[in-house]
Amino acid sequence: MKTVIGATILLWCTLIVASFYTAIAVAGEMTSFTLTTKHMCGPKDSTERILAELGRVPFAEADSIVQHTDGQDLPGQLKIYVNPRDWTFAIMIINPAGNIWCVMTEGKNFRSSNGITL
């Protein structure tokens, strides 16, 4: 059973790592390109523990899709965790089963973009 779970985690993480799509505006039109990135992924329990140790708490969530280079849509849950003391943050993507959590990006100086005080 561990082998199956490990293989599932590896496959899901490989799909995310190997093929994260984004779009840019070029001459007023959207163009997509492949942005190959590496992401730290792990099981839900240990990932939530690490986020808690960093003082990051759930801030927002949404349904999301990451697109594989072959065009396949990979659905998931996007979650934003923020530390309200030092304003560091992590943006997570979670597989549909909820057992694989990957850090898509993290950083500092989390703030509102429209002047709302957080």
Secondary structure, DSSP 8 states (H G I E B T S, - for coil): -HHHHHHHHHHHHHHHHH-EEEEEEETTEEEEEEE-----EEEHHHHHHHHHHTT-EEEEEEEEEEE-TTS-EEEEEEEEEE-TTT--EEEEEE-TTS-EEEEEEEES----SSS---
